[in-house]
Amino acid sequence: MTHSPTPVAELTTWALLKRLYDENGKLYTRWYILALALMSLGAIVTAYSAYLLKPVVNGMMGNGGSASFATIRLLAYTVGGLFIIRGLATFGHSYILARIGNQIIASLQNRVFAHLLAQPVGYFQNRHSSEFVTRLANSANGVRDALQILVTTIGRDFLTVTALLVQMFVQDTTMTLIAICVLPIGTMLLRRLGTRVKRYSRRSIDGSTQIMELIQETVRGIRIVKSFNYEATQQSRMSASVQGVQQAANRIAASMALSSPIGETLSGLAVAAVVLYGGWRVTIAHADPGSFVSFIGSLLLCYDPAKRLGRANLELQNSLTSARLLYEVLDLPLTEGADTQKPALSVSVGEIAFQDVAFRYRAEEPVLRGANFTAEPHKTTALVGPSGGGKSTIINLLQRFYEPEAGSITIDGIDIRDRTLKSLRENIAYVSQDVFLFRGTIAQNIAYGRPDTPLSDIAEAARKANAHDFIMGFKDGYGTNVGEQGTQLSGGQRQRIAIARAILKNAPIILLDEPTAALDSESEREVQKALDDLRKERTTIVVAHRLQTIFNADKICVIEAGHVVESGTHDQLLQLGGAYFAFFSAQFGGGVTPVKLASASRPAGGAEAGRSSRS
C-alpha cells in the first residue's frame, strides 16, 4: 500500500477524497457504477414524471370528453408505474451502498488494528487507550460516510437536479435562469458553514475521547476513587468534558440547521420570482398553462435534492474530520514486522550478552550508560539494584520493545537486530510483575498465542506452575472466566497462570520481571515453586528488588545508574563488601533466613565475581 507523501492534515478536501476512493472505494467501482445507474434511473423517472404534468393539465383544461379522460387515465397509470420503478431503483442503490459501506468499515478496522499491532511499545505508552478506541470504532465510519456522501450527492441529488433542470430549460429558458440565479449566494453562505463544521467536528471528537478516557480510568480505578472520596471530583471532570462536547455538538447542529433557512429563503425567492413571471406569461401573454404547471412541479421537485446538495459539504467536512484521524494512524511507519527478509533466530546454546548498551526513554534522562554483562546458558542471572537503575529496561531491550542507542545485544553471538523480530520473541517467555490476563477462560489465557493447544497440555503446564489444584477448585475448572484483566482471581493465582502460560510456550529463554514483588509470603512460596520448574534447563534473567528470591541465582549483577557495577554469586558479592553488600544490609541488616529457590545448575566453582569500573 502506498501512502500519500503529504501529511493527511495538510490534504485538501478533494485530495483526501481521492485518497479515500483510491484506497477504499476503487475495489468496489463496478458496484458504485451500478448504484449510480440506478440513481440515474431514479433521476430520469423524477424528471419525466414532472414533465407529464403538462399533458395532464392541458388535457383537463381542454374540451373534455371520454377521449381526454382516457388520455389522462393512461398518464395516471404511467406516473404510477414510474414511481414504482423509482422505488425499486432507490432500494437497489441503497442496499448496494450499505453493503459497500459495511465492507469498508470492516476492512479499515482490520487495517488500523493491524497497523497498531505493528507499532512499538513506546507508541502505546505515550497515548491513552481511549484514543485507539475512538479511531478504531468511530473514525472508520467517517471514511464510509464520506464516500457515500460523494456517491449519493453525485448519483442521486446532482443527477436528479440536472435532469429536472434540463427539462426546465427545454420548457422555458428564461424561467430556468430566474430560478437558478440564487445559487451563487447559497454556495457562498454554505461554504462558510462548512468551515465551521470542520472546526467543531474535531473539538467534538477530542471531547468524546476525553469522556471515554475518564470512564475507563474511573471504572478501572473505582476502588481508589471511592477510597479517597473522589467521586465529586470525577463527576466534575466528567461534567466539564460533557459540556465541551455538548457545546461543540450544538455549534455543529446550529451550522447544519442554518442550511435549512438559507435554502428555504433562497428557494422561496426563486419560486416567487418564477410564479410571478410564469403567471404573467399565462394570464397576459396567453402561454401554455400545462408548461407552467410542469415547470413549477419540476422546480418543487428540485427542492429536496438541491437542499441535500447544499448540506453535502457540511456533512462531508464532518465525516472527513473522522477520516483524517484514521489516516493519522495508517500513515505511521511500520516499525515492527517489516523484517521478514532477515533470517530467523535459532537459539542453540542460549548465551545472552549486553555489550556497551546505552538507552534513554527521554533525551535528557539516560537510563543505561554502557551496560555490559553476560547471562550464561541454562543458568539464572539476577539483576538487582535501586529503582530506576535500568533493570526492567534490560528486559525491554532484550525483547526489542525498544532499540538501544548504542552497543549491541547478542544471543549466541548473533545481534538480535539481525534476526526477525517474530523469531526473537518466539524464543523468549516473559513473566512480569503486573500480570495481564485477557477476558476469557483460564484455559484460553494459559494457551494464549497457541489457541489449538489440547486441554491435556494446558493442564500439564498448569500442574508444573502449581496452578492445577486451585483451578480445579473452581466450579467450571479450566472453563472459569477470569473477568476483565483477571479480576476474578487473586494476585498469586494470576501469577501462576502467567507462569503456566510461559511453561506452555516452552521457550529456551525466560525473562522474569519481579514476578513475586506484589505477593504475600504464602503466595510467593507457591509462585517460587512454579518458577523453579520454569527455569530448569533454560537461560533465565530475573529482575528482583527482594533479594531473598535470588540468593541461589548462578550470577547476580548489580546495576546502578545504568552500569553493571558488580557481578558474582550471592556469597561472593557479600564478601566483596561493595554495592551488593550495602543493598543487602539495607534490606536485612544483621541476619535473615532467605526463602530458598530450588538449586539452579550452578557450576562447582561458582560464578565469576568482580567489580566493574564505571564508564
GUDO-399491 format. One record per residue (C-alpha): residue in one letter; x negated, y, z. Coordinates in steps of 0.2 Angstrom, whole numbers, plus 5000, padded with zeros to 4 digits. Layout:
! GUDO-399491
aXYZ ...
This chain:
! GUDO-399491
m500050005000 t499350174995 h499650315007 s499850495002 p498250595004 t499250745011 p499750735029 v501650705030 a501950865040 e501250965025 l502350875012 t503650975004 t505450915004 w505350844986 a503650774988 l504250675004 l505750614995 k504650554980 r503650464993 l505150385001 y505850324985 d504150254979 e503850154995 n505550114999 g506850134985 k505950084970 l506149904974 y508049924973 t508050034957 r509249914947 w510449914962 y510350104963 i510750114944 l512250004946 a512850114961 l512550274950 a513550194936 l515050154947 m514950334954 s514850404936 l516450294933 g517250374948 a516750554942 i517450524924 v519050454931 t519250604943 a518950724929 y520150634917 s521550624930 a521450814931 y521450834913 l523050734912 l523950864922 k524050964906 p525150854896 v526250814911 v526650994914 n526851034896 g528050884895 m529050934909 m529251114903 g529651054885 n531451014878 g531550864890 g532450704884 s532150524885 a530550544874 s529750664885 f530150564901 a529450414893 t527850504889 i527750564907 r528150394914 l526650324903 l525550464910 a526050414928 y525550234925 t523950294918 v523550404933 g523950264945 g522850144935 l521450274935 f521450294954 i521450104956 i519850104946 r519150244956 g519550154972 l518649994966 a517150094960 t517050184977 f517050014986 g515749944974 h514450084976 s514750104995 y514449914998 i512849914987 l512150074996 a512549995013 r511649835009 i510149935002 g510050045017 n510149895029 q508649815020 i507649975020 i507849995039 a507349815042 s505849825031 l505249985039 q505449925056 n504449775052 r503149885044 v503050005058 f502949865071 a501549785061 h500649945060 l500749975078 l500049805082 a498549845071 q498149995082 p496849985096 v497249985114 g496750165116 y498150225105 f499450155116 q498650215132 n498750395126 r500650385122 h502250335131 s503250185126 s504750285123 e503950375109 f503750205100 v505550155103 t506150315095 r505050295080 l505450115078 a507350115081 n507950285075 s506650355063 a506950215050 n508750275049 g508150435043 v507250365028 r508850265024 d509950415026 a508850525016 l508850415001 q510650385002 i511050565003 l509950594987 v510850454978 t512650504983 t512350684980 i511750644963 g512850504958 r514450544967 d514550734970 f513450804957 l514250694943 t515950724949 v515750914949 t514850904932 a516250804924 l517550924931 l516551074926 v516351004908 q518250984907 m518551154914 f517351234901 v518251144887 q519951214893 d519351394897 t517551454897 t518051624905 m518951554919 t517551424922 l516251564923 i517351664935 a517451504946 i515651474947 c515051654950 v514951624969 l513751484968 p512151594969 i512751674985 g513251504993 t511551424988 m510551564997 l511551555013 l511451365014 r509651365011 r509351475026 l510451355036 g509351205031 t507851285038 r508751305055 v509251125055 k507551065051 r506851155066 y508151105078 s508150925072 r506350905078 r506750985095 s508250865097 i507150705093 d505750765105 g507050795119 s507850625116 t506150545118 q505950635134 i507550565140 m507150385136 e505450415144 l506250475160 i507450325160 q506150195158 e505050265172 t506450285184 v507050105181 r505350035182 g504850135197 i506550135206 r505850075222 i504650215223 v506050345218 k507150285232 s505750265245 f505150445243 n506950505241 y506550565224 e508250545217 a508650735216 t507050775208 q507350645194 q509050705192 s508450875190 r507150825177 m508550725168 s509750875168 a508350985160 s507950865146 v509850835143 q510151015142 g508751045130 v509450905118 q511150975120 q510551155115 a509651085100 a511150975095 n512351125097 r511151235086 i511251095073 a513151075074 a513351265073 s512251265057 m513251115050 a514851195054 l514351365046 s514351275030 s516151255030 p516751435032 i515451485020 g516151355007 e517951395012 t517751585010 l516751574993 s517951444986 g519451544991 l518751694982 a518451594967 v520151514967 a520951684970 a520051754955 v520551604944 v522351614949 l522351804946 y521551784929 g522551624924 g524151694930 w523951844919 r523551734904 v525051634906 t526351764910 i525651914900 a524651834886 h525851684885 a524451554886 d524751364888 p525451334906 g524851154906 s523051204903 f523151324918 v523851194930 s522551064924 f521151194926 i521751234944 g521851054948 s520051024942 l519551174952 l520351104968 l519650934965 c517951014964 y518151074981 d517650924992 p516150864981 a515551044980 k515651064999 r514650905001 l513350964989 g513251125000 r512951025015 a511750895007 n510250995010 l510651025029 e510950835031 l509450795021 q508250905032 n508950825047 s508550645040 l506850695034 t506350755051 s506550575057 a505650515042 r504150625045 l504050545062 l504050375055 y502650415042 e501550485056 v501450305062 l501250225045 d499950345039 l498750295054 p497250205048 l497250015051 t495949985064 e496249805068 g496549655057 a495649735042 d494049625043 t494649465035 q493149465024 k492049435038 p491649255044 a492549185059 l491649175076 s491248995081 v490648985099 s489348835100 v488548875117 g489449025124 e488049145129 i488649325131 a487349465131 f487549655133 q486049755126 d485949945130 v487849965128 a488450145130 f490350195130 r491450335136 y493350355136 r493250545136 a491750645128 e491250725144 e491350565155 p490150425151 v490650255158 l489250135153 r487450215151 g486450075143 a487149925151 n486049765150 f486549585156 t486749405150 a488149285155 e487449115154 p488348975145 h489548865156 k489248975171 t490149105181 t489449285180 a490249405193 l490249595190 v490349695207 g490149875212 p491050035216 s492650085207 g492350175190 g490650095188 g491150015171 k491649835176 s493349825168 t492649925153 i491449775150 i492949665149 n493749785137 l492249795126 l492049615125 q493749595118 r493449745107 f494949835114 y493649975112 e492049995102 p490350035110 e489550205106 a487850125106 g487049955109 s487649785105 i488749645112 t488249465106 i488949295108 d487649155105 g486549295097 i487949355085 d488549535086 i490449525089 r490749665076 d490049545063 r491449425065 t493349435063 l494249515077 k495549375077 s494249235079 l493449335093 r494949335103 e495449155099 n493849115109 i494249215124 a495549185138 y495949335148 v496749345166 s497049515173 q497449585190 d499049665183 v499949505176 f501149545162 l502549415159 f503649435144 r505549425146 g505949245143 t505749075152 i504249015162 a503848895148 q503849025135 n502649135145 i501448995148 a501448945129 y501349125123 g500449135107 r500748945105 p502648935103 d502648755096 t501748685111 p502648525118 l503348545136 s502248405142 d500648505138 i501448665146 a501748565162 e499948495162 a499248665161 a500448725175 r499848575186 k498048625183 a498548805188 n499348745204 a501048805197 h502048655193 d502648625211 f503448795213 i504148795195 m505048635198 g505748705214 f506748825203 k508448765198 d508048775179 g506248725181 y505248775166 g506848855159 t506848985173 n506949165166 v505649265174 g506549435171 e505849595165 q503949595167 g504149445178 t505049525192 q505949365197 l504349295203 s503149335217 g501349405213 g500549235217 q501749145206 r501549265191 q499649255193 r499649065192 i500749065177 a499549185169 i498149065173 a499148915166 r499349025150 a497449045149 i497148855153 l498348805139 k497348925127 n495848815131 a494548945125 p492648925129 i492549105136 i493549155152 l493749345157 l494449375174 d494849555179 e495049555198 p496349415197 t496649395216 a496449585221 a498349605225 l498749445233 d498949395251 s497749265259 e498849115256 s499249165238 e497449195235 r496849025240 e498148945228 v497549055214 q495749025218 k496048835216 a496848865199 l495348975194 d494148845199 d494948725187 l495048855173 r493148895175 k492548725173 e491348705158 r491748875152 t490749035151 t491549145164 i491449335168 v492449395183 v492649565190 a492849575208 h492949705222 r493249575236 l491549495237 q492149335246 t492949275230 i491249275221 f489949215234 n489749055224 a489549135207 d488049075197 k487549255194 i488149425202 c487749585193 v487949745202 i488549895192 e488350075197 a488650225186 g488650125170 h487050025174 v486749845179 v485649895194 e485349715202 s485749535197 g485549365205 t486449245217 h487349305232 d485949245244 q484549325233 l485449485232 l485649495251 q483849455254 l483349595241 g484249725253 g484749835239 a486449895232 y487249725234 f486749715252 a487449895255 f489049845246 f489149685256 s488849775273 a490149905269 q491449765267 f491049645280 g489749715292 g488949585303 g489649415299 v491049345289 t491549175283 p491949185265 v493349105255 k492348975245 l492548945227 a492348765221 s490448755216 a490048815199 s488748725189 r487348825197 p485548765192 a484448695205 g483348845207 g484748975207 a484949115195 e483649255192 a483549395205 g482849565202 r483249745202 s483349835185 s482750005183 r483950135179 s483850205161 
